[in-house]
Amino acid sequence: MRFNDFGIDFKYLLVNDRDKKFGLTVNTVGFQPIAPNTVYPSSEHPKNYYFNPNKGRILSEFQFVYISKGKGVFNSQTTKKQTIHKGQMLILFPGYWHSYHPDIESGWNEYYIGFEGPIINHLLKHGFISPANPVVDVGASEELVSLFSSAIKIAKEEKKFSQQHLAGIVMHILGMVMSLSENKNFEANEYAEVIERAKIIMLENVTNNIDIQQLAKNLGTSYSWFRKAFKEYTDYSPAQYFQELKIRKAKELLAETNIPIKEIAYNLNFSSDGYFLSFFKKRVGCTPLEYRTR
């Protein structure tokens, strides 16, 4: 069984003069899963972002790069070459040379967002972030993955004030990174890291079906321990939590798109649209059509 297999998904944004006055603007946001033994980075990116890992690059913006799966290497103008593992955030600084790439045997999943503006320059000036510390341990965090996923969605919709919405997400990500790295919340108990990794896998595979026993095995735990720990950590059994993610995604598709209900059922991997209708009504209290009409 393979997990975390969303396809590459990214957006490059336009920034106008009014956006710049807000103090923080986002230039790019995306996600790319790099399978083992594949070329990195993808040639789909524009020339000013594409780079040869053997030569590295210098950006003109800040970037957060979160690794949710796999491992690789990173080195920069201010640090020695080091191994990067899932649960680590790279903070890339404008004007500083750096290079990174996934391990050829493991690949990795990376979320990223590029931004600039006087607000982040102010935070850099006062030491909240530093080029001397570009690798931050934050652990597995489903909330961080959700923030990056929301940013991709908002960027692709291109609604009014999307830049300001994205700026808020950047600050939310930064605040979470600082808190997680300094307080080591992800080490607060023996099972938090495993459960957060499981939640990320479920979130990234909401359109698939997951064998919970196989998931526990892949995470290096017994099924009985995993089920009990997950319930204590989230108040849901693993299967119930995954069902709730599917319902949340279904609500989003019903409210924000015109995708036919049958197609939504198919996209979310329900066995039939009839089962989806009954399952949705039992969970939400109304049919999918009634929910969409509201």
C-alpha positions as CSV (number, residue, x, y, z in Angstrom):
1,M,0.0,0.0,0.0
2,R,1.3,3.5,-0.9
3,F,0.3,6.5,1.1
4,N,0.4,10.3,0.5
5,D,0.1,10.1,-3.3
6,F,-1.6,13.4,-4.2
7,G,-0.4,14.7,-7.5
8,I,1.8,17.8,-7.9
9,D,-0.3,20.9,-7.3
10,F,1.0,24.4,-7.3
11,K,0.0,28.0,-8.1
12,Y,2.1,31.1,-9.0
13,L,0.3,34.4,-8.1
14,L,0.1,37.9,-9.4
15,V,0.7,40.7,-6.9
16,N,-0.6,44.3,-7.5
17,D,0.4,47.5,-5.8
18,R,-2.5,47.4,-3.4
19,D,-1.5,43.9,-2.2
20,K,2.0,45.2,-1.6
21,K,0.7,47.9,0.8
22,F,-0.7,45.1,3.0
23,G,2.9,44.3,4.0
24,L,3.1,40.6,3.1
25,T,2.4,39.0,-0.3
26,V,2.5,35.4,-1.5
27,N,4.2,34.6,-4.8
28,T,3.8,30.8,-5.0
29,V,2.3,27.9,-3.0
30,G,2.3,24.2,-3.8
31,F,2.7,20.6,-3.0
32,Q,4.8,18.0,-4.8
33,P,5.2,14.3,-4.0
34,I,8.5,13.0,-5.2
35,A,8.4,9.2,-5.6
36,P,11.6,7.2,-5.2
37,N,13.9,7.1,-8.2
38,T,12.4,10.1,-9.9
39,V,13.8,13.4,-11.2
40,Y,13.8,16.3,-8.8
41,P,12.7,19.0,-9.0
42,S,9.8,18.8,-11.5
43,S,10.5,20.6,-14.8
44,E,6.9,22.0,-14.7
45,H,8.1,25.0,-12.6
46,P,9.1,28.3,-14.1
47,K,12.7,29.0,-14.8
48,N,13.1,31.4,-11.8
49,Y,12.1,28.6,-9.4
50,Y,13.6,25.6,-11.2
51,F,17.1,24.7,-10.0
52,N,19.8,22.0,-10.3
53,P,20.3,20.5,-6.8
54,N,24.0,20.0,-7.6
55,K,24.4,23.7,-8.1
56,G,21.8,25.1,-5.8
57,R,20.1,28.5,-6.1
58,I,19.5,31.9,-4.6
59,L,15.9,33.1,-4.2
60,S,14.6,36.7,-4.1
61,E,11.8,35.7,-1.6
62,F,11.3,33.8,1.6
63,Q,10.0,30.3,1.5
64,F,8.7,27.7,4.0
65,V,9.2,24.1,2.8
66,Y,7.6,21.4,5.0
67,I,8.5,17.8,4.6
68,S,5.6,15.5,5.5
69,K,7.1,12.2,4.3
70,G,10.4,10.7,3.4
71,K,13.9,12.2,3.8
72,G,16.6,14.0,1.9
73,V,19.5,16.5,2.3
74,F,19.9,20.3,2.7
75,N,22.8,22.6,2.8
76,S,23.1,26.4,2.6
77,Q,25.4,29.4,2.8
78,T,25.1,29.3,6.6
79,T,24.9,25.6,7.3
80,K,26.7,22.4,6.6
81,K,25.1,19.6,4.5
82,Q,22.6,17.7,6.7
83,T,20.0,15.1,6.5
84,I,16.4,16.2,6.4
85,H,13.6,14.0,7.8
86,K,9.8,14.2,7.7
87,G,8.5,16.7,10.3
88,Q,11.1,19.3,9.5
89,M,10.6,22.8,8.0
90,L,13.1,24.5,5.8
91,I,13.1,28.3,6.0
92,L,14.7,29.7,2.9
93,F,15.9,33.3,2.9
94,P,16.3,35.7,0.0
95,G,19.8,36.4,-1.1
96,Y,21.2,33.2,0.6
97,W,22.5,30.3,-1.5
98,H,20.9,26.9,-0.6
99,S,20.2,23.5,-2.1
100,Y,18.1,20.5,-1.1
101,H,16.7,17.3,-2.6
102,P,15.0,14.1,-1.5
103,D,16.8,10.9,-1.0
104,I,16.6,8.9,-4.3
105,E,15.5,5.7,-2.4
106,S,12.8,7.3,-0.2
107,G,11.6,10.3,-2.1
108,W,9.6,12.8,0.0
109,N,6.4,14.9,0.1
110,E,7.0,18.7,0.3
111,Y,4.6,21.6,0.9
112,Y,5.9,25.1,0.2
113,I,4.9,28.7,0.1
114,G,7.0,31.7,-1.1
115,F,6.4,35.2,0.2
116,E,7.9,38.6,0.8
117,G,7.2,42.0,2.3
118,P,8.1,44.4,5.1
119,I,6.3,42.4,7.7
120,I,8.6,39.4,7.3
121,N,11.6,41.7,6.9
122,H,10.7,43.1,10.3
123,L,10.5,39.7,11.9
124,L,13.9,38.8,10.4
125,K,15.5,42.0,11.7
126,H,14.3,41.3,15.2
127,G,15.5,37.7,15.3
128,F,12.2,35.8,15.1
129,I,13.7,33.9,12.2
130,S,17.4,33.7,11.2
131,P,19.4,32.4,8.2
132,A,21.7,30.8,10.8
133,N,18.8,28.4,11.7
134,P,17.1,27.4,8.4
135,V,16.0,23.9,9.5
136,V,13.4,23.7,12.2
137,D,12.0,20.6,13.9
138,V,8.3,20.8,14.2
139,G,7.3,17.1,14.0
140,A,4.4,15.7,12.1
141,S,1.5,18.1,12.2
142,E,-1.8,17.6,10.4
143,E,-2.7,21.2,11.2
144,L,0.3,22.4,9.3
145,V,-0.6,20.3,6.3
146,S,-4.1,21.6,6.4
147,L,-2.8,25.2,6.4
148,F,-0.7,24.5,3.3
149,S,-3.6,22.8,1.6
150,S,-5.9,25.7,2.4
151,A,-3.3,28.1,0.9
152,I,-3.2,26.1,-2.3
153,K,-7.0,26.1,-2.5
154,I,-7.3,29.9,-1.9
155,A,-4.5,30.7,-4.4
156,K,-6.2,28.7,-7.1
157,E,-9.6,30.3,-6.5
158,E,-8.2,33.8,-7.0
159,K,-11.0,35.5,-5.2
160,K,-10.9,39.1,-4.0
161,F,-8.5,39.7,-1.1
162,S,-7.0,36.2,-1.6
163,Q,-3.5,37.8,-1.1
164,Q,-4.5,39.1,2.3
165,H,-6.0,35.7,3.2
166,L,-2.8,34.0,2.2
167,A,-0.7,36.5,4.2
168,G,-2.7,35.5,7.3
169,I,-2.0,31.8,6.6
170,V,1.8,32.5,6.3
171,M,1.7,34.2,9.7
172,H,-0.3,31.3,11.1
173,I,2.3,28.8,9.8
174,L,5.2,30.9,11.2
175,G,3.5,31.1,14.6
176,M,2.9,27.4,14.7
177,V,6.5,26.6,13.7
178,M,7.9,28.9,16.4
179,S,5.6,27.4,19.0
180,L,6.1,23.7,18.0
181,S,9.9,24.0,17.7
182,E,10.4,25.9,21.0
183,N,7.9,24.0,23.2
184,K,8.3,20.6,21.6
185,N,4.6,20.0,21.8
186,F,4.9,17.1,19.5
187,E,7.0,15.3,22.1
188,A,4.5,15.9,24.9
189,N,3.4,12.2,25.0
190,E,4.6,8.9,23.6
191,Y,2.2,8.6,20.8
192,A,1.5,12.2,19.5
193,E,4.1,12.0,16.7
194,V,2.7,8.6,15.4
195,I,-0.9,9.9,15.5
196,E,-0.1,13.1,13.8
197,R,1.6,11.2,11.0
198,A,-1.5,9.0,10.7
199,K,-3.7,12.1,10.5
200,I,-1.6,13.5,7.7
201,I,-1.8,10.3,5.7
202,M,-5.5,10.2,6.1
203,L,-5.9,13.8,5.1
204,E,-3.7,13.4,2.0
205,N,-5.6,10.2,1.0
206,V,-9.2,11.4,1.7
207,T,-10.2,10.5,-1.8
208,N,-8.9,6.9,-1.4
209,N,-9.7,4.1,1.0
210,I,-7.3,3.2,3.8
211,D,-6.8,-0.2,5.5
212,I,-6.3,0.9,9.1
213,Q,-4.5,-2.3,10.1
214,Q,-2.0,-1.8,7.3
215,L,-1.6,1.9,8.2
216,A,-0.7,0.9,11.8
217,K,1.8,-1.6,10.4
218,N,3.4,1.0,8.1
219,L,3.7,3.3,11.1
220,G,5.5,0.6,13.1
221,T,2.8,0.0,15.7
222,S,0.4,-2.8,16.5
223,Y,-3.2,-2.3,15.4
224,S,-4.5,-2.6,19.0
225,W,-2.1,0.0,20.3
226,F,-2.7,2.3,17.4
227,R,-6.5,2.2,17.7
228,K,-6.4,2.8,21.4
229,A,-3.8,5.6,21.2
230,F,-5.7,7.3,18.3
231,K,-8.9,7.2,20.2
232,E,-7.3,8.8,23.3
233,Y,-5.6,11.5,21.2
234,T,-8.5,12.5,19.0
235,D,-11.7,11.1,20.6
236,Y,-12.3,9.2,17.4
237,S,-11.4,5.7,16.3
238,P,-9.1,5.8,13.2
239,A,-12.0,4.7,11.0
240,Q,-14.4,7.3,12.4
241,Y,-11.8,10.0,12.0
242,F,-11.3,9.1,8.3
243,Q,-15.0,9.1,7.7
244,E,-15.3,12.6,9.3
245,L,-12.5,13.8,6.9
246,K,-14.6,12.4,3.9
247,I,-17.7,14.2,5.2
248,R,-15.8,17.4,5.6
249,K,-14.5,17.1,2.0
250,A,-17.9,16.3,0.7
251,K,-19.4,19.4,2.4
252,E,-16.6,21.5,0.8
253,L,-17.4,20.1,-2.7
254,L,-21.1,20.5,-2.2
255,A,-20.9,24.1,-1.0
256,E,-18.1,25.4,-3.3
257,T,-18.5,23.5,-6.6
258,N,-21.1,22.3,-9.0
259,I,-19.7,18.8,-9.2
260,P,-22.6,16.3,-9.5
261,I,-23.4,14.4,-6.3
262,K,-22.8,11.1,-8.0
263,E,-19.3,12.3,-9.0
264,I,-18.6,13.5,-5.5
265,A,-19.4,10.0,-4.2
266,Y,-17.2,8.5,-6.8
267,N,-14.3,10.9,-6.2
268,L,-14.4,10.2,-2.4
269,N,-14.3,6.4,-3.1
270,F,-17.7,5.5,-1.7
271,S,-18.9,2.1,-2.8
272,S,-22.0,3.7,-4.4
273,D,-23.8,7.0,-4.6
274,G,-26.7,5.4,-2.7
275,Y,-24.4,4.5,0.2
276,F,-23.0,8.1,0.1
277,L,-26.5,9.6,0.3
278,S,-27.5,7.5,3.3
279,F,-24.1,7.9,5.0
280,F,-24.1,11.7,4.5
281,K,-27.7,12.1,5.8
282,K,-26.9,10.0,8.9
283,R,-23.8,12.1,9.7
284,V,-25.1,15.6,8.7
285,G,-28.8,15.3,9.3
286,C,-29.8,16.2,5.7
287,T,-29.2,14.9,2.2
288,P,-26.3,16.1,0.1
289,L,-28.8,17.9,-2.2
290,E,-30.4,19.7,0.8
291,Y,-27.0,20.7,2.1
292,R,-26.0,22.1,-1.3
293,T,-29.3,24.0,-1.6
294,R,-28.8,25.6,1.8
